[in-house]
């Protein structure tokens, strides 16, 4: 019931129960380790860079603390404080939803920006409104199309009026009007 001081290795071949604060300079654990409360990981500056918050059941990273995957940190995921970054340093970055799933990019309000349907169409949105959709034979554009130059080869079918500017030239075959 006093203080014990050891100046050499201690080999404990049974359970060790320590109550109160324990400070260890170097710990090597072989086997299962169970943490039953919050866990902190300190970065190079000594502050907690990553923590497991038991009450929130989440692993939390401070700004600029990176999650690196791969032997050479091939994939990095982090938040700068102003934006989030996913950096793929080698190979392709593949995001692959399941066969019965779609790839969706949306705003925080839930409005879609992009939808890719497995083995089917791709849809692009502006302010939540579909503007372009790919089809098996081409694309459909929803709304007005503004183009600087339009070159069409093949058959063009117009189902409504065609309006040409007052100073424009329209050509059919080798004749311009």
Secondary structure, 3 states (H helix, E strand, C coil): CCCCCCCCCCCCCCCCCCCCCCCCCCCCCCCCCCCCCCEEEECCCCCEEEEEECCCCEEEECCCCCEEECCCCCEEEEECCCCEEEEECCCCCCCCCCCCCEEEEECCCCCEEEEEECCCCEEEEECCEEEEEEECCEEEECCCCCCCCCCCCCCCCCCCCCCCCCCCCCEECCEEC
